[in-house]
Structure formats: C-alpha cells, structure tokens
Amino acid sequence: MNIAILSRDAKLYSTRRLKEAGEKRGHKVEIIDHMKCVLLIEKKNPMVWYAGRKLDYFDAVIPRIGASVTFYGAAVVRQFEMMKVFTAVESQALIRSRDKLRSLQILSRAGIGMPKTIFMDYSKDTAGVIEAVGGAPVVIKLLEGTQGLGVVLAENKKAAQSVIEAFHGVKARIIVQEFIKEAKGSDIRAFVVNGEVVGAMRRQARDGEFRSNLHRGGVATVIKLGRREKHAAIMAAKKMGLGVAGVDMLPSHRGPLIIEVNSSPGLEGIESATHVDIAGKIYHYLERFAGKKIIQKDKVNA
C-alpha cells in the first residue's frame, strides 16, 4: 500500500518508527508535512497538493498532528477522508480528543470513571469550586495544556484560590480536578489499537514532582493491566471514536479514573517499556481496513 505519515518532523522517534515499520512490511511510506499541504475544494473533486504535486495515490494516512496545529491538521485529514483515503485517526475524533472539556463530557455520559472535575466561566466562588472536588489539594489544568504543561498541584486551599484567580486574571480557561492521593504520583498509559490494548506502562513522577509525563522526567515501566483497566481504556477509546489512542488513567480506590485520551500518542516510551512493536500493530490495523477499501475499489472498477 501507499501510506502517508502526516508529521512535521521526520526526525521524531514516532515518525521514524512508523516509516521503518511500514517499509519493513513492504509498504511505500512517505512523510508529509501537513502544514505545507494545500487543499483544493471543488465539486466532487477534493484534492490535496504538496510540493507542487497531487497526493491522489495514497491508500491510507497516519496522522501525527501536534496540538498547536490541530485546526489545519484536522482539515488535511478531513480532505483525505473526502478522497476516500483510510485514516488511522479520523478528523472528528482528533478534534474531539483535543478538547479536554468535551472529552470529559463524552466520557462522563458513557459512565466511565474519572476524577471529579469543575469547569467554570471565571467564577469568583473559588472556595466553592475547591470544595466541590473534595477540597485541597486540587489539580488545576489549562484546557489547552499538553505533555504536563499548564498543570499545577495546589497543596492547600489558599494556594488553590491564588492559582485559580491568577489564571482567571489572564483570561485562561481552566479545569479544577480532584487530586487522587492514592495514585502516589503515578499514572497508567494504555495504548489501544482497533479496540484492543496492545501495550501498557506505568509512569512514575520523579521525586518532588507530581506530573508523571515522560517529558517531565517521569520513569516508565511495563505493567499488566487488570480487567477493569483494560475495559476502561478500550471503552474510552471507543467513545472518543479513536482507532489508535493513548489512554491515561489514575489508579484509585474506586477503580481506574481516566484523565486523558490522546489521539497522537508517542511510541518511544511505550515501545521502550514494553518491547512491543506498537508501530507494527498500527500497520496491522491499516492493512485490515485500508486493504478492504482497496479490494472493494478494485471490484467496482473491474
């Protein structure tokens, strides 16, 4: 198959691994910078142009869209969808996953466990907000934050009020979330492909840090998920409409609590911790579904 990896940086581990894994399986793989794509919107003839040529020969795309360019990246993915190209991550699911508030609302409606969360429109009732999630300490997050940036742990009520007021002062949209003490600075990343958990790791924050993100110095170790964790991860990915997802959850006394569903999860940490060929699992997913499209297309043209 002809496959495009939509990525802005060919040197990134995830991008390199996906290209290597695809070529190893006999596919022709190109890395396309989605921000340099031009979209031609015409009646019954949508097209993507790149470096002066039409990209009308791909059977599938693997989006690796950064959070800062979600709008245009999703538009490029949507254009390929209009061209009947299979995508590992659908455009609407990508947009849905990047909206933290909408994601939590979707998961809540589906009955999936999560920390108590408050969102408000610059409310002055900071004391009431803090009490509503169980009191201090609380976690305060920017709605647009990624990789642990814009996440603050307020240890006491006074600190929490100060942080909330400071964010409100610069008109920053935030959510206030229950602090899960029993997680002890760790979380679980489950990698889901086509409704199956293909790898999982525990991420432990370094001393003096509560954020377990690997970009923040967290340490990853392989973990075998229990039935409840597997079910939560699979259901979260399904409800978000994601064929490929990194589902982050906190262990708690009341079961796993989902904190985020990532539509462009990195491969380096999970592959290093589990020694599983996650990139290969993604290609197996593409081969199964994009391959069906090719067969159906050939039958129509026969």
C-alpha positions in Angstrom: 0.0 0.0 0.0 1.0 3.7 -0.4 0.9 5.3 3.0 1.4 8.9 4.2 2.6 9.8 7.7 1.3 13.3 8.4 4.1 14.7 10.5 6.0 18.0 10.7 9.3 16.4 11.8 10.8 13.3 10.1 13.4 13.0 12.9 10.9 12.4 15.7 11.1 8.8 17.1 7.4 8.1 16.4 7.6 9.3 12.8 10.8 7.3 12.2 9.5 4.1 13.7 6.3 4.3 11.7 8.2 4.8 8.5 10.6 1.9 9.3 7.8 -0.4 10.3 5.8 0.3 7.2 8.7 -0.2 4.8 9.6 -3.4 6.7 6.1 -4.7 5.9 6.5 -3.9 2.2 4.6 -0.7 2.1 5.7 2.5 0.3 5.7 5.1 3.1 6.1 8.9 2.7 6.4 11.6 5.4 4.2 14.6 4.5 4.3 17.9 6.4 0.6 18.5 6.8 1.2 22.2 7.4 2.6 22.5 3.8 -0.3 20.8 2.2 -2.7 22.9 0.0 -6.4 21.8 -0.1 -8.3 22.1 -3.3 -12.0 22.1 -2.6 -14.1 21.6 -5.7 -17.4 19.9 -6.5 -16.9 16.1 -6.3 -13.1 16.6 -6.8 -11.4 17.3 -3.4 -7.6 17.2 -3.7 -4.5 17.6 -1.6 -1.5 19.3 -3.2 2.0 19.0 -1.7 5.3 20.5 -3.2 3.5 21.1 -6.5 2.1 17.6 -6.9 -1.2 15.9 -6.3 -1.4 13.4 -3.4 -4.0 11.2 -5.1 -2.3 7.9 -4.7 -2.4 7.1 -1.0 -4.3 4.2 0.3 -4.1 5.3 4.0 -2.7 8.1 6.2 -1.4 8.0 9.7 -1.9 11.4 11.3 0.7 12.7 13.8 -0.9 16.1 14.4 0.6 18.4 17.1 -1.8 20.1 19.5 -0.8 23.6 18.3 -1.9 22.9 14.7 -5.0 20.8 15.4 -7.3 23.0 13.2 -5.3 22.8 10.0 -4.1 19.3 10.6 -7.6 18.1 11.1 -8.6 19.9 7.9 -6.0 18.0 6.0 -7.1 14.7 7.4 -10.7 15.5 6.6 -9.7 16.3 3.0 -8.1 12.8 2.7 -11.3 11.3 4.1 -13.3 13.1 1.4 -10.9 11.5 -1.1 -11.9 8.1 0.3 -8.5 7.5 1.9 -8.5 5.4 5.1 -7.1 7.2 8.1 -5.8 5.7 11.3 -7.3 8.6 13.3 -10.5 10.2 11.9 -10.6 14.0 11.7 -13.6 14.4 14.0 -12.1 12.1 16.6 -8.9 14.1 16.5 -10.7 17.4 17.1 -12.9 15.8 19.9 -9.8 14.4 21.7 -8.1 17.8 21.7 -11.0 19.5 23.5 -10.4 18.4 27.1 -13.8 19.6 28.4 -15.7 17.9 25.6 -13.7 14.7 26.1 -14.6 14.6 29.8 -18.2 15.3 29.0 -18.3 12.4 26.5 -16.6 10.0 29.0 -18.9 11.1 31.8 -22.0 10.4 29.6 -20.7 7.0 28.8 -20.4 6.2 32.6 -16.6 6.0 32.5 -14.7 6.7 35.8 -12.8 9.9 36.1 -11.7 12.4 38.8 -14.3 14.9 39.9 -13.8 17.9 37.6 -15.1 21.5 37.6 -15.2 23.9 34.7 -16.5 27.4 35.1 -16.6 30.8 33.4 -14.2 32.8 35.6 -16.3 32.2 38.7 -15.4 34.2 41.8 -16.6 31.4 44.0 -13.2 29.8 44.2 -13.8 28.4 47.6 -17.0 26.6 46.4 -15.2 25.2 43.4 -12.4 23.7 45.5 -14.9 22.1 47.9 -16.9 20.7 45.1 -14.0 18.5 44.0 -13.3 17.3 47.6 -11.1 20.1 48.9 -7.4 20.8 48.7 -5.1 19.6 47.4 -6.5 20.0 43.9 -5.1 19.8 40.4 -5.6 22.9 38.1 -5.1 22.4 34.4 -5.2 24.7 31.4 -7.7 23.5 28.8 -5.1 23.8 26.1 -2.1 22.3 28.0 -0.2 19.3 26.7 2.6 17.0 28.0 2.1 18.2 31.6 2.5 21.9 30.7 -0.1 24.2 32.3 -0.8 21.7 35.1 -0.5 22.8 38.7 -0.9 21.0 42.0 -2.2 23.3 44.7 -1.4 21.8 48.1 -3.9 23.9 50.2 -7.0 26.0 49.8 -5.2 29.3 49.9 -2.7 28.3 47.2 -5.6 26.9 45.0 -7.5 30.1 45.3 -4.4 32.1 44.3 -3.7 29.9 41.3 -7.3 30.0 40.0 -7.5 33.8 40.4 -4.2 34.2 38.6 -5.4 32.1 35.6 -8.7 34.0 35.6 -6.7 37.2 35.6 -5.1 36.4 32.3 -8.4 35.0 30.9 -7.1 31.5 30.7 -9.6 28.7 30.5 -9.0 26.1 33.2 -10.5 23.0 34.8 -10.1 22.1 38.5 -9.8 18.5 39.3 -9.8 16.2 42.3 -6.4 15.1 43.5 -6.1 11.3 43.7 -3.7 10.8 46.6 -3.5 7.0 46.3 -2.0 7.3 42.8 1.2 8.4 44.5 2.5 10.4 41.6 1.9 7.6 39.0 -0.5 7.0 36.2 -1.0 4.3 33.6 -0.8 4.8 29.8 -2.7 2.1 27.9 -2.1 2.0 24.1 -5.2 1.0 22.3 -5.3 0.0 18.6 -8.6 -1.1 16.9 -10.3 -1.8 20.2 -7.5 -3.8 21.8 -4.9 -2.9 24.4 -1.6 -3.6 22.7 0.7 -2.3 25.4 0.6 -0.6 28.8 3.1 1.1 31.1 3.1 2.8 34.5 4.6 6.2 34.6 6.1 7.4 37.9 6.8 11.0 38.6 10.4 11.9 39.8 10.9 13.0 43.4 9.4 16.3 44.1 7.1 16.2 41.0 3.5 15.0 40.8 3.3 15.0 37.0 4.3 11.6 35.6 4.7 12.7 32.0 7.9 11.3 30.5 8.6 14.8 29.1 8.7 16.0 32.7 11.2 13.4 33.8 8.8 10.5 34.7 10.0 6.9 34.5 8.1 4.2 32.6 7.9 0.5 33.5 5.8 -2.2 31.8 2.6 -3.2 33.6 0.0 -5.9 33.1 -3.5 -4.4 33.2 -6.3 -5.9 35.1 -9.8 -6.5 33.7 -11.1 -3.1 34.9 -8.2 -1.1 33.5 -8.5 -2.9 30.1 -12.2 -2.3 29.9 -11.8 1.4 30.9 -9.1 2.0 28.3 -11.0 0.2 25.5 -14.3 2.0 26.3 -12.6 5.4 26.5 -11.0 5.0 23.0 -14.3 3.7 21.6 -16.4 6.5 22.9 -13.9 9.0 21.6 -14.1 7.3 18.2 -10.3 6.7 18.1 -8.9 3.6 16.3 -5.5 4.5 17.7 -5.3 6.1 21.2 -3.1 6.5 24.3 -5.5 6.4 27.3 -4.1 7.8 30.5 -5.7 6.8 33.8 -5.0 7.0 37.5 -5.3 4.1 39.9 -7.7 4.8 42.7 -9.7 3.1 45.5 -12.8 3.3 43.3 -11.2 1.9 40.2 -9.3 3.4 37.2 -10.0 7.0 36.5 -9.5 8.4 33.0 -7.7 11.7 32.8 -7.0 12.0 29.1 -7.4 10.2 25.8 -4.6 11.1 23.4 -5.1 10.9 19.6 -1.3 11.1 18.7 0.4 9.1 21.5 4.1 8.9 21.3 5.7 5.5 20.6 9.1 5.8 22.2 8.1 5.4 25.9 5.6 2.6 25.3 7.9 0.6 23.0 10.9 1.1 25.3 8.9 0.0 28.3 7.0 -2.9 26.8 9.4 -4.1 24.0 6.2 -4.5 21.9 6.2 -3.5 18.2 3.5 -0.9 18.6 4.2 0.6 15.2 3.6 -2.8 13.6 0.3 -3.1 15.5 -0.8 0.2 13.8 0.1 -1.2 10.4 -1.8 -4.4 11.1 -4.9 -2.1 11.7 -4.3 -0.2 8.5 -3.8 -3.4 6.5 -7.0 -4.8 7.7 -9.3 -1.8 7.0 -7.5 0.1 4.2 -6.9 -3.2 2.5 -10.6 -3.9 2.4 -11.2 -0.5 0.8 -8.7 -1.3 -1.9 -10.4 -4.7 -2.7 -13.8 -3.0 -2.8 -12.5 -0.3 -5.1 -10.9 -2.9 -7.4 -14.2 -4.8 -7.6 -16.1 -1.6 -8.6 -13.6 -0.8 -11.3 -13.4 -4.4 -12.6 
